Amino acid sequence: MPLPPIDPAGATVVLRPERDEPGYWAGSAGVLHDGERFWLTYRQRRPRGADAERGWRCAVAVSDDGVRFTDVWSVRKDELGTPSMERFCLTRTASGGYRLLISYVDPADNRWRIDGLTAAHPARFDLAARRPVLTAASTGTEGVKDPYALTWGGMTYLFASYAAPFAGPRADAHASGDVYAVGATTHPTGLAVSHDGGEEFRWEGEALAVGGGWDRYQARLNSVVPVEGGFLGFYDGSASHEENYEERCGLAVSADLRSWRSLTPGGPWSVSPYATGSLRYVNALAVGDEWWFYYELTRADGSHDLRLTRSLTSGHGLAV
């Protein structure tokens, strides 16, 4: 593999969970580097049965060094009336403002959805002004979440994990409020595109299919970095719903951002040395002559924290 796996042993811990116990997580990182500052979106999660269980709080934070972050905006799940929230994604608008894509369970039908908010500064996001971006109905799926957006060549590409349509009626699959955790269907990555800077998106369908082995249940593309001849993607894979919440990271490539193939069909690229081995939600950035990898890691005690690993980009010969 031309790109060495992430080594969590030498990582910097950016955020810690509320408690050092299974089910308590700090992660789902989304990172925007604007050339001067680092902007981080992250989620805090509690185990089922705890007070304000599951994804109960998400925030936007800012940092000058990419390590020490300060919150500028946050939302709790009761403000959306939702059972849970997951990954958010922050982008810039053509006018110099900011757009925040949020994923949460729609309280109306228990299906995951993605909405968008726009503001001149991340501290000014107003939930009352949010607009639908992708829903189960608009995509013809059983739910869609975990957005990642990239602007390239005058277009905005929005990647999102989706629950593939059922072969037959399965209303019971949404009873838990998380179709991703029940084994009713698979979860590839889909693509939506925008020609107007991210104001409106058109759903195009599957971009990265699930595999045939360790990633046969889920293949969630989390971040994309341009390389020679195309693009390198970092995706979460799992073999079944029993590994939901504990995915591991694989690599994928594309020449056009629309069609992707896995580089790691035989096994994950990076894993945690602890517990379930989960290393997920990798948001990779090329900053100067370094890779900056932000990711969520399962610790020895079963909780998850958010870490940063940096490594030199030179000498890897990455090309599509």
C-alpha positions in Angstrom: 0.0 0.0 0.0 1.6 3.3 -1.0 0.1 5.2 1.9 1.1 3.8 5.3 -1.7 3.0 7.7 -2.6 5.5 10.4 -0.7 4.8 13.7 -2.9 5.8 16.6 -0.1 5.2 19.1 1.6 8.5 18.2 -1.6 10.4 17.8 -2.8 13.6 19.4 -6.1 13.4 21.3 -8.2 16.3 20.2 -11.5 15.5 22.1 -12.2 12.9 24.8 -15.6 11.2 25.6 -17.7 12.3 28.5 -16.9 9.0 30.3 -14.4 6.3 29.8 -17.1 3.6 29.2 -18.6 1.8 26.2 -21.2 3.9 24.3 -19.6 7.3 25.2 -18.0 8.8 22.1 -16.5 12.0 20.9 -16.0 11.9 17.1 -17.8 12.0 13.7 -15.2 14.6 12.7 -15.6 16.9 9.8 -12.7 19.3 9.2 -12.4 22.4 7.0 -9.1 24.2 6.6 -9.4 27.6 5.1 -5.7 28.3 4.8 -5.5 30.1 8.2 -7.8 28.3 10.6 -9.2 24.9 11.2 -12.9 24.4 11.6 -14.1 21.2 13.2 -17.6 19.7 13.4 -18.0 16.9 15.9 -20.6 14.8 17.7 -21.0 13.7 21.3 -22.8 10.4 21.9 -24.1 8.5 24.9 -25.1 4.8 25.1 -28.7 3.7 24.7 -30.5 3.9 28.1 -28.5 6.9 29.3 -30.0 10.3 29.8 -30.1 12.1 26.4 -28.9 8.9 24.7 -27.2 8.4 21.3 -26.1 11.5 19.4 -27.2 14.2 21.8 -24.9 17.1 20.9 -23.1 18.4 17.8 -20.9 21.4 17.6 -18.7 23.6 15.3 -15.3 24.6 16.8 -12.4 26.7 15.5 -8.6 26.4 16.0 -5.5 28.2 14.9 -3.3 25.1 15.3 -5.6 22.3 14.4 -5.3 20.8 17.9 -6.9 23.1 20.4 -10.5 23.9 19.4 -13.0 26.3 20.8 -16.7 25.8 20.3 -18.5 28.6 18.4 -21.9 27.0 17.9 -23.7 23.9 19.1 -27.1 22.1 19.0 -28.7 19.5 21.2 -30.9 16.8 19.8 -34.0 18.1 21.6 -33.8 21.3 19.6 -34.5 19.2 16.5 -36.9 16.9 18.3 -34.8 14.0 17.0 -33.7 10.6 18.6 -30.1 11.2 17.3 -27.7 13.3 15.3 -24.6 12.1 13.5 -22.0 13.7 11.3 -22.1 17.4 10.2 -20.1 19.0 7.4 -19.0 22.6 7.2 -18.2 24.3 3.8 -17.7 27.8 2.4 -20.2 29.5 0.1 -19.4 31.4 -3.0 -20.2 34.7 -1.3 -17.7 34.0 1.5 -20.1 32.7 4.1 -20.5 29.2 5.6 -22.9 26.4 5.0 -23.5 23.6 7.5 -24.9 20.3 6.5 -26.5 18.4 9.4 -27.6 14.8 9.6 -30.3 13.6 12.0 -33.2 11.2 12.4 -36.4 12.9 11.1 -38.9 12.7 14.0 -41.7 12.5 11.5 -40.7 9.1 10.0 -37.6 7.8 11.9 -35.5 8.0 8.8 -32.1 9.8 8.6 -32.0 13.0 6.6 -29.7 15.9 5.8 -30.6 19.6 6.1 -28.6 22.7 5.3 -28.0 26.0 7.1 -26.2 29.1 5.8 -24.7 32.0 7.7 -22.1 34.7 7.4 -20.2 33.1 10.3 -20.6 29.7 11.9 -21.6 31.3 15.2 -24.7 32.6 13.5 -26.3 29.4 12.3 -30.1 29.5 12.9 -31.9 26.1 13.1 -35.2 27.8 12.2 -33.7 28.7 8.8 -32.6 25.2 7.9 -33.7 23.7 4.5 -34.0 20.1 3.3 -31.0 18.9 1.3 -31.4 15.1 1.0 -34.2 13.0 2.5 -35.4 9.4 2.2 -38.2 10.6 -0.1 -36.0 12.8 -2.4 -33.3 10.1 -2.8 -35.6 7.1 -3.1 -33.9 5.4 -0.1 -34.6 4.4 3.4 -32.5 7.2 4.8 -29.4 9.3 4.1 -26.8 10.7 6.5 -23.1 11.6 7.2 -22.5 14.2 4.5 -19.1 15.2 3.0 -19.0 17.9 0.4 -16.2 18.8 -2.0 -16.2 21.7 -4.6 -14.2 20.9 -7.7 -14.2 22.2 -11.2 -17.1 24.6 -10.5 -19.3 21.8 -9.1 -20.1 20.7 -5.6 -20.1 17.0 -4.9 -22.0 15.8 -1.9 -21.3 12.2 -0.7 -23.6 10.6 1.8 -24.2 7.2 3.3 -27.6 5.8 2.4 -29.8 2.9 3.3 -30.6 1.0 0.1 -34.3 0.5 -0.6 -35.9 -2.6 0.8 -36.8 -5.5 -1.5 -40.2 -5.6 0.2 -42.2 -3.8 2.9 -40.2 -3.4 6.1 -41.9 -0.8 8.2 -40.5 -2.4 11.4 -37.0 -1.6 10.3 -37.5 2.0 11.4 -38.9 1.3 14.8 -35.5 1.8 16.5 -34.9 5.1 14.7 -31.7 3.8 13.1 -32.1 1.6 10.1 -28.3 1.3 9.8 -28.2 -0.9 13.0 -30.8 -3.5 12.2 -29.4 -5.4 9.2 -32.4 -4.8 7.0 -30.4 -3.5 4.0 -27.0 -2.4 2.9 -25.4 1.1 3.2 -23.3 2.2 0.2 -22.2 5.8 -0.5 -24.4 7.9 -2.7 -23.6 11.1 -4.6 -25.6 14.3 -5.1 -24.2 17.2 -7.3 -24.8 21.0 -7.3 -24.2 23.4 -10.1 -25.0 26.5 -8.1 -22.5 26.3 -5.3 -24.4 24.0 -3.1 -27.8 25.7 -2.9 -29.6 22.9 -4.7 -28.5 19.3 -5.1 -29.5 16.6 -7.6 -29.3 13.0 -6.4 -27.3 10.7 -8.8 -27.4 7.5 -6.8 -24.6 5.0 -5.9 -21.0 6.2 -6.1 -19.2 3.6 -3.9 -20.7 0.2 -3.6 -20.4 -2.1 -0.7 -17.8 -4.8 -1.2 -17.9 -8.6 -0.9 -16.0 -9.2 2.4 -15.2 -7.0 5.3 -17.1 -4.1 3.8 -20.1 -6.0 2.4 -22.6 -4.2 4.8 -21.4 -0.6 4.7 -19.1 1.5 2.6 -19.3 5.1 3.8 -17.0 7.6 2.1 -15.9 10.1 4.6 -13.3 12.4 2.9 -11.6 12.9 -0.5 -8.1 14.2 -1.4 -7.0 15.1 -4.9 -4.0 13.1 -6.1 -2.2 12.6 -9.4 -4.7 11.5 -12.0 -7.8 11.6 -9.8 -8.9 11.3 -6.2 -8.2 9.2 -3.1 -11.1 8.5 -0.7 -11.2 7.2 2.9 -14.2 5.1 3.7 -15.7 3.1 6.6 -16.6 -0.5 6.0 -18.4 -3.2 8.0 -19.4 -6.8 7.4 -22.8 -6.7 9.1 -25.1 -4.6 11.3 -23.3 -6.1 14.3 -20.3 -4.0 13.5 -22.4 -0.8 13.2 -20.8 2.0 15.2 -17.5 0.1 15.1 -16.4 0.4 11.4 -12.8 0.3 10.1 -11.2 2.4 7.4 -10.5 1.5 3.8 -9.2 3.3 0.8 -11.0 4.0 -2.6 -10.0 5.8 -5.8 -11.9 7.7 -8.5 -10.9 9.4 -11.7 -14.1 11.6 -11.9 -15.6 11.8 -8.4 -18.7 9.9 -9.6 -17.5 6.3 -9.8 -15.3 4.8 -7.1 -13.5 1.5 -6.5 -12.0 0.1 -3.4 -8.3 -0.3 -3.1 -8.7 -2.5 0.0 -11.1 -5.3 -0.8 -9.2 -7.8 1.2 -9.3 -5.9 4.5 -9.2 -2.5 6.1 -6.4 0.0 5.6 -6.3 1.3 9.2 -7.7 -0.1 12.4 -7.5 0.6 16.2 -5.2 -1.7 18.2 -7.9 -1.7 20.9 -11.2 -3.4 21.6 -13.2 -3.8 18.4 -10.5 -2.3 16.2 -12.7 0.5 15.0 -11.0 3.5 13.4 -13.6 5.5 11.5 -14.8 8.9 10.1 -11.4 9.6 8.8 -11.3 13.2 7.5 -8.0 13.5 5.6 -6.4 16.8 4.7 -3.2 17.7 2.7 -1.7 20.6 4.6 1.6 21.8 3.2 3.8 18.7 2.9 1.8 16.7 5.5 -1.2 14.5 5.7 -3.5 15.5 8.6 -5.8 12.6 9.6 -8.6 13.4 12.0 -10.6 10.2 13.1 -12.7 8.6 15.7 -11.0 5.7 17.5 -12.2 2.9 19.8 -10.2 2.9 23.0 -9.2 -0.1 25.2 -12.1 0.8 27.6 -14.7 0.7 24.7 -15.3 4.4 24.5 -14.3 6.5 21.4 -12.2 9.6 21.2 -11.2 12.0 18.4 -7.6 11.9 17.4 -5.2 13.6 15.0 -2.3 11.9 13.2 0.1 13.8 11.0 2.6 12.3 8.5 4.7 13.5 5.5 3.1 13.3 2.1 6.4 12.9 0.3 7.5 9.5 -1.0 4.1 7.8 -1.2 3.8 8.0 -5.0 0.0 8.3 -4.9 -1.7 8.2 -8.3 -4.9 6.9 -9.8 
